[in-house]
Amino acid sequence: MEGVENSNGAPETQPTRGSGSGGSSDDRIKLNVGGKLFETTTSTLRSGGPDSLLSVLSNRPLHHYDHSQPVFIDRDPEIFSALLSLLRSNRLPSTSKRFSNQELIDEAIYYGIDSQLRSALAPTPLYGIDASLFTTIRPSSDGIVSDFSASDSDGSVWVAHGGQISVYDWNLTHSGTVRTHLDYINTVRRVGPGIAAVGSESRAGFHVYNIANGYRVSSVEWVDPNDPRIYKARVNAIGDSDDWIFASFDCQHKENCVLMIDKKTMKPIQLARQSGSSSKSLVAGKLTYVPKTGILVGVSVTSGAFGCSGYIRLWDPRSKDVVWETNEPGSGRSSRFGDSFADVGVDLDELNLVKLCSKSGDLAVADLRKLSEDPWVYLKEKNPSMRMVNGGASGGNCLIHCYRKQVFVGREGELEVWSRVEEEGDKENVGGETERILCEGSYRRNYVDKVEDSERGPIKKIEGGGDRLFVTREGVEGIEVWQSSHFSGAVSLS
């Protein structure tokens, strides 16, 4: 019988081996792990991959195999039992909950099956309607997080606190901390494997650090020998593509620019320059590169006594041209003149711009591929109990983040999600193909958090990565980690 465990050390059956050196896939093999006998098949052991220790043991030549002496491995038998179940069924048994993730990871690395364990431990696809607070990451020192960058490629999160950068891997395990030359980091972004880009409002320049050795590998400053006002320019926002890093700089005289920095040579190229003389030309506070279109989206929002104002500007890095822009208020492109946006997000999956109106609190969506003078579709909440009761963002903290075809919104301390739904009549035929079009019922709103969650403080930043949602709050230590339950019955409506 496959996978028989004999705690008393007495095997129930004798192992059989094929006549050839390779043996058939049904051949059984015994292992003695930490004094406990396990019986399984060679095919189960080989499912860990050709380079795993277990696969190597299962492929040993016949003349090296003594039927009376099981292969001895001096490791923890209880954890091995859980990992053996993982190889059989591609999921961990309930008994694995007795061990910490790190204990399982350490043993999986030893056996060379850490990739299978990583898949088993990875969170389920994130759906905001059933997400819950999973844990809180708290840096050991300078616990107030100034900024963070969540990586969707490897599930890690890079945390700036004080003048330090701490990295937490896909399992949210602390993998290292680097102290930079800065007293305080205002913006941080992972721009490559083991590479972080940082900026500070108190120190000039854009700086790149190698997290593995803690060294600063490059620094870039915005300079103009012909303009004495360009002096000690500070970084406000950082974005990146596969080949470029984008950084917005501004000076004391409000002159500002966006630089493109080549990732290989670290040589900067000026993409745009603005005077900063009005809200229409202030430094970009958000930079988002859209890989599917090759466009860089820059957003600037300021809040004053008369409400919010700012711009959305789209640049083509190849030509350095502005391909579309809107300014609120004053551009005349919004059908809701006077209800300026408080924040803007970019849905990289659906290719949409999403804005949060400052006075009404409404959300509006625009298709990045069909931008016009007034491209906005204002979403309508059909559930009366979910309609806005507190108005918009004037005088409060409101922000947007788009992730996994969902729009996450922070209103003061409340966290909500707008999920895409199918509406009758929201499809059209274009060139023989059916495309979904935006309408006022394209999204449905739900709360993510509970009342007690919202009372922890105003939300400062939201960002998704590795099917998790990371949230920081004003004056509160650490980063909240939200994820969907493995036992959830939620299904995607997109």
C-alpha positions in Angstrom: 0.0 0.0 0.0 1.4 3.4 -1.0 2.5 5.7 1.8 2.2 3.3 4.8 3.8 4.8 7.9 5.0 2.3 10.5 5.7 4.1 13.7 6.9 0.9 15.4 9.5 0.3 12.8 8.0 -3.0 11.5 7.2 -2.9 7.8 3.9 -4.4 6.7 5.1 -5.4 3.3 8.5 -5.9 1.7 9.5 -3.4 -0.9 9.7 -4.6 -4.5 12.0 -3.4 -7.2 12.0 -3.9 -10.9 14.7 -5.9 -12.7 16.0 -2.9 -14.5 18.2 -0.2 -13.0 15.4 2.4 -13.4 12.6 0.3 -12.0 8.9 0.8 -12.9 6.9 3.9 -11.7 4.9 1.6 -9.4 8.0 0.3 -7.4 7.8 0.9 -3.7 10.6 2.3 -1.6 11.1 2.6 2.2 12.5 5.5 4.0 13.6 5.8 7.6 13.2 9.4 8.6 14.4 10.2 12.1 13.6 6.7 13.3 10.2 6.4 11.7 9.5 4.2 8.7 7.7 5.5 5.6 6.7 3.4 2.6 5.8 5.1 -0.7 6.4 4.8 -4.4 9.2 6.0 -6.5 6.8 8.0 -8.6 5.6 9.9 -5.6 9.2 10.8 -4.6 10.0 11.8 -8.2 7.1 14.2 -8.3 9.2 16.6 -6.3 11.3 17.3 -9.5 14.4 15.7 -11.0 16.7 17.8 -8.9 15.1 17.1 -5.5 16.9 14.9 -2.9 13.9 12.5 -2.8 14.0 12.0 -6.6 17.8 11.3 -6.4 17.2 8.7 -3.7 14.5 7.0 -5.8 16.8 6.8 -8.8 19.6 5.1 -7.0 21.0 2.1 -9.0 19.6 -1.3 -7.8 23.0 -2.6 -6.6 23.1 0.3 -4.1 19.8 -0.6 -2.6 19.6 -3.0 0.3 16.0 -4.3 0.8 16.6 -4.9 4.4 17.9 -1.4 5.2 15.6 1.5 4.3 17.2 4.7 3.2 17.9 6.7 6.4 17.3 10.5 6.5 18.2 12.3 9.7 15.3 14.8 9.7 12.1 15.5 11.5 9.6 12.6 10.7 6.4 14.5 11.5 7.2 17.3 9.1 8.3 14.8 6.5 4.9 13.1 6.8 3.2 16.4 5.9 5.6 17.0 3.0 5.0 13.4 1.7 1.3 14.1 1.7 2.0 17.3 -0.3 3.8 15.2 -2.9 0.9 12.8 -3.1 -2.0 15.2 -3.3 -0.5 18.7 -4.1 -1.9 20.1 -0.9 -0.9 20.0 2.7 -2.8 17.9 5.3 -4.5 19.4 8.3 -1.7 18.1 10.5 0.7 20.5 8.9 -0.9 23.3 11.0 1.1 22.1 14.0 4.2 23.6 12.4 5.1 27.1 11.4 5.4 28.0 7.8 9.1 28.6 8.4 9.6 25.1 9.8 7.9 23.6 6.7 10.0 25.8 4.4 13.3 24.8 6.0 12.5 21.1 5.6 11.2 21.6 2.1 14.4 23.3 1.1 16.4 20.4 2.5 14.5 17.9 0.4 14.5 20.2 -2.7 10.7 20.5 -2.9 10.3 24.1 -1.8 8.6 25.2 -5.1 5.8 22.7 -4.4 5.5 23.9 -0.8 5.4 27.5 -2.0 2.5 26.7 -4.3 0.6 25.0 -1.4 1.2 27.9 1.0 0.5 30.7 -1.5 -2.7 32.6 -0.8 -5.8 32.0 -2.9 -6.8 34.5 -5.6 -7.7 37.8 -3.9 -11.3 38.7 -3.9 -12.0 41.8 -1.8 -15.6 40.7 -0.9 -14.2 37.8 1.3 -10.8 39.2 2.3 -9.9 39.4 5.9 -6.9 40.7 8.0 -4.4 37.9 7.9 -1.5 39.4 9.8 0.5 42.6 10.5 4.1 43.1 9.5 5.9 45.1 12.1 9.5 46.2 11.5 11.7 45.7 14.5 12.8 49.3 14.7 11.1 52.6 13.4 7.8 50.8 13.3 5.9 53.6 11.6 6.1 52.7 7.9 6.7 55.7 5.6 6.2 53.8 2.4 6.3 50.3 0.9 6.4 48.5 -2.4 4.6 45.2 -3.0 5.9 42.9 -5.7 3.4 40.9 -7.7 6.1 38.8 -9.4 7.5 37.2 -6.2 5.0 38.2 -3.5 7.5 40.1 -1.5 7.0 43.5 0.2 9.7 46.1 0.6 9.2 48.4 3.6 10.7 51.8 4.2 10.8 52.9 7.9 13.0 55.7 9.0 16.1 55.5 6.9 15.9 51.8 6.6 14.5 49.3 4.0 13.3 45.9 5.3 12.4 43.1 2.9 9.8 40.4 3.6 9.6 37.5 1.2 6.6 35.7 -0.3 6.0 34.0 3.1 6.1 37.4 4.8 9.3 36.3 6.5 11.9 39.0 7.2 14.8 38.4 4.8 16.9 41.4 5.6 17.2 45.1 6.5 19.4 47.7 4.9 20.3 51.1 6.5 20.6 53.8 3.9 22.4 57.1 4.0 19.0 58.9 4.3 17.6 59.9 7.6 14.0 59.3 6.3 12.7 57.6 3.2 9.5 59.0 1.7 9.2 56.7 -1.3 10.6 53.3 -2.1 10.1 50.9 -5.0 11.4 47.5 -5.9 12.8 48.0 -9.4 14.5 44.6 -9.9 15.6 41.4 -8.1 17.3 42.6 -4.9 17.3 46.2 -6.1 15.4 49.1 -4.4 15.0 52.7 -5.6 14.4 55.3 -2.9 13.8 59.1 -2.5 13.5 61.5 0.4 11.8 64.9 0.8 14.7 65.9 3.1 17.6 64.9 0.8 18.2 65.5 -2.9 18.5 62.8 -5.4 17.3 59.4 -6.5 19.2 56.5 -5.0 19.4 52.8 -5.8 20.4 50.1 -3.3 21.4 46.5 -3.6 19.6 44.8 -0.7 21.8 41.7 -0.7 25.0 43.6 0.3 23.5 46.9 1.5 25.5 49.0 -0.9 24.3 52.1 -2.7 24.9 51.2 -6.3 23.8 54.4 -8.0 22.5 58.0 -7.4 20.8 60.3 -9.9 20.1 64.0 -9.6 18.2 66.3 -11.7 20.5 69.1 -12.8 20.3 72.0 -15.4 23.5 74.0 -15.7 21.6 76.8 -17.4 19.0 77.2 -14.7 20.2 78.0 -11.2 16.7 77.2 -9.8 17.3 73.5 -10.4 19.1 72.8 -7.2 18.8 69.9 -4.7 15.8 68.4 -6.5 13.9 65.9 -4.4 12.1 62.7 -5.5 8.3 62.6 -5.1 7.2 59.4 -7.0 8.9 56.4 -8.6 7.5 54.0 -11.2 9.2 51.5 -13.5 9.0 49.3 -16.6 11.2 46.4 -17.6 13.8 48.7 -19.0 13.3 52.1 -17.3 12.8 53.7 -13.9 10.6 56.8 -13.9 11.1 59.4 -11.1 9.4 62.8 -10.6 11.6 65.5 -9.1 10.8 69.0 -7.8 12.8 71.9 -6.4 12.1 74.6 -3.9 10.9 77.0 -6.7 8.3 74.4 -7.8 10.1 73.6 -11.0 9.6 69.9 -11.6 10.3 67.1 -14.1 9.9 63.4 -14.8 13.2 61.6 -15.6 13.5 58.2 -17.4 16.5 56.3 -16.0 17.9 53.4 -17.9 18.1 50.3 -15.6 21.3 49.1 -17.2 23.3 52.2 -17.4 21.5 54.4 -14.8 21.7 57.3 -17.3 18.8 59.7 -17.0 16.7 61.2 -19.9 14.3 64.0 -19.3 10.8 63.0 -20.2 8.9 66.1 -19.2 9.5 69.4 -17.4 6.9 71.7 -15.8 7.0 75.1 -14.2 4.9 74.2 -11.1 3.3 77.7 -11.3 -0.2 76.2 -10.9 -2.0 73.0 -9.9 -1.9 72.0 -13.6 1.9 71.9 -13.6 2.8 70.7 -10.1 5.1 67.6 -9.6 3.5 64.2 -10.2 2.7 62.4 -7.0 1.9 59.1 -8.7 3.6 57.4 -11.7 2.2 54.3 -13.2 3.6 52.5 -16.3 1.0 50.6 -18.3 2.9 47.7 -20.0 0.0 46.8 -22.5 0.0 50.3 -24.0 3.6 51.5 -23.3 2.2 54.7 -21.7 3.2 56.4 -18.4 0.4 57.8 -16.3 1.2 60.8 -14.1 -1.2 62.1 -11.4 -1.0 65.2 -9.3 -3.6 66.1 -6.6 -3.5 69.0 -4.2 -6.1 69.9 -1.6 -6.8 73.4 -0.3 -9.5 75.6 1.2 -11.5 75.4 -2.0 -11.2 71.6 -2.5 -9.1 69.4 -4.6 -7.4 70.2 -7.9 -4.8 68.5 -10.1 -4.2 66.7 -13.4 -3.9 63.3 -15.1 -1.3 63.3 -17.8 -0.3 60.4 -20.1 3.2 60.4 -21.7 4.6 58.2 -24.4 8.2 57.5 -23.2 9.2 56.6 -26.8 8.3 60.0 -28.3 8.2 61.9 -25.0 4.9 63.4 -26.1 1.8 64.0 -23.9 -0.8 61.8 -25.6 -3.8 62.8 -23.3 -4.4 65.0 -20.3 -7.1 66.4 -18.2 -7.1 69.1 -15.4 -9.7 69.4 -12.7 -11.3 71.8 -12.1 -11.1 74.0 -15.1 -10.4 71.9 -18.1 -14.1 71.6 -19.1 -13.7 67.9 -19.8 -15.7 66.7 -16.8 -19.5 66.5 -16.9 -19.4 67.1 -13.2 -17.5 70.4 -13.1 -16.5 71.3 -9.6 -16.4 67.7 -8.4 -12.7 67.3 -8.9 -10.9 64.0 -8.3 -9.3 63.3 -4.9 -7.2 60.3 -6.2 -6.7 58.3 -9.4 -5.9 54.7 -9.9 -4.9 52.7 -13.0 -6.3 49.2 -13.6 -3.5 47.5 -15.5 -5.6 44.4 -16.2 -8.8 46.1 -17.5 -6.9 49.1 -18.9 -9.1 51.6 -17.1 -8.5 54.9 -15.3 -10.5 55.2 -12.1 -11.0 58.4 -10.2 -12.6 59.2 -6.8 -14.6 62.4 -6.8 -13.7 64.8 -3.9 -17.1 66.2 -3.2 -19.7 63.5 -4.0 -17.4 60.5 -3.2 -18.5 58.8 -6.4 -16.2 56.7 -8.5 -15.8 57.2 -12.3 -14.1 55.0 -14.8 -12.6 55.7 -18.2 -11.3 53.3 -20.8 -7.6 54.0 -21.5 -8.1 52.9 -25.1 -11.0 55.3 -25.7 -10.0 58.5 -24.0 -11.8 61.6 -25.2 -12.8 65.1 -24.0 -15.1 63.6 -21.3 -14.4 59.8 -21.1 -15.8 59.3 -17.6 -18.6 56.8 -16.7 -19.9 57.5 -13.2 -20.7 54.3 -11.3 -24.0 54.1 -9.6 -24.5 52.1 -6.4 -27.8 50.1 -6.7 -27.8 48.9 -3.1 -29.4 51.7 -1.0 -27.6 50.6 2.2 -24.2 51.0 0.5 -24.8 54.5 -0.9 -22.6 57.3 0.2 -23.6 58.8 3.5 -20.4 60.8 4.4 -20.0 62.6 1.1 -16.6 62.9 -0.6 -13.0 63.4 0.3 -12.9 67.0 1.2 -11.1 67.3 4.5 -10.5 63.6 4.8 -8.2 60.8 3.6 -9.5 59.0 0.5 -7.4 57.0 -1.9 -7.7 54.3 -4.7 -5.7 51.3 -5.7 -6.6 48.9 -8.5 -5.6 45.3 -8.2 -6.8 42.0 -9.8 -9.5 43.7 -11.8 -10.9 45.2 -8.6 -10.9 48.8 -7.2 -10.0 49.2 -3.6 -11.0 52.4 -1.9 -9.9 53.8 1.4 -12.3 56.4 2.9 -10.8 57.6 6.2 -10.4 54.3 8.1 -12.9 52.3 5.9 -11.7 49.9 3.3 -14.1 49.0 0.4 -13.9 47.1 -2.9 -15.6 47.7 -6.2 -15.8 44.4 -8.1 -16.6 44.1 -11.8 -20.0 42.6 -12.7 -21.8 41.8 -15.9 -24.7 44.0 -16.7 -27.3 43.5 -19.4 -26.3 45.6 -22.4 -22.7 46.1 -21.3 -21.3 44.4 -24.4 -20.9 45.6 -28.0 -19.7 44.1 -31.2 -16.5 45.6 -32.5 -15.0 44.2 -35.7 -16.8 40.9 -35.2 -15.6 40.5 -31.6 -17.6 41.1 -28.5 -16.2 43.7 -26.1 -17.4 44.7 -22.7 -18.2 48.4 -22.4 -18.3 50.5 -19.3 -21.7 51.5 -17.8 -22.9 52.9 -14.5 -23.6 49.3 -13.2 -20.3 47.8 -14.3 -19.0 47.6 -10.7 -20.6 46.6 -7.4 -19.5 48.0 -4.0 -18.8 46.1 -0.8 -17.0 46.7 2.4 -13.8 44.7 3.0 -13.2 45.5 6.6 -15.3 45.4 9.8 -16.2 48.3 12.0 -13.4 47.6 14.4 -10.9 47.5 11.6 -11.9 50.9 10.3 -11.4 52.4 13.8 -7.7 51.7 13.8 -7.0 55.0 11.9 -7.1 56.7 8.5 -5.8 54.6 5.6 -2.5 56.0 4.3 -1.7 53.6 1.4 -3.1 50.5 -0.3 -1.1 48.3 -2.6 -1.6 44.7 -3.9 1.0 42.0 -4.5 1.2 38.2 -4.5 -2.6 38.0 -4.1 -2.5 40.0 -0.9 -3.5 43.5 -0.1 -1.2 45.6 2.0 -2.5 48.6 4.0 -0.9 51.2 6.2 -2.6 53.7 8.4 -1.7 57.2 9.6 0.3 57.0 12.9 -0.1 53.2 13.2 2.9 50.9 13.3 3.2 48.1 10.7 1.5 47.0 7.5 -1.8 45.2 7.6 -1.9 42.1 5.3 -5.3 41.2 3.9 -6.0 38.0 1.9 -8.8 35.7 0.9 -9.5 32.5 2.9 -8.6 29.1 1.5 -12.1 28.0 2.5 -13.9 30.8 0.8 -16.6 30.1 -1.7 -16.2 33.4 -3.6 -16.1 33.2 -7.3 -15.0 35.8 -9.8 -17.8 37.7 -11.6 -15.6 39.0 -14.4 
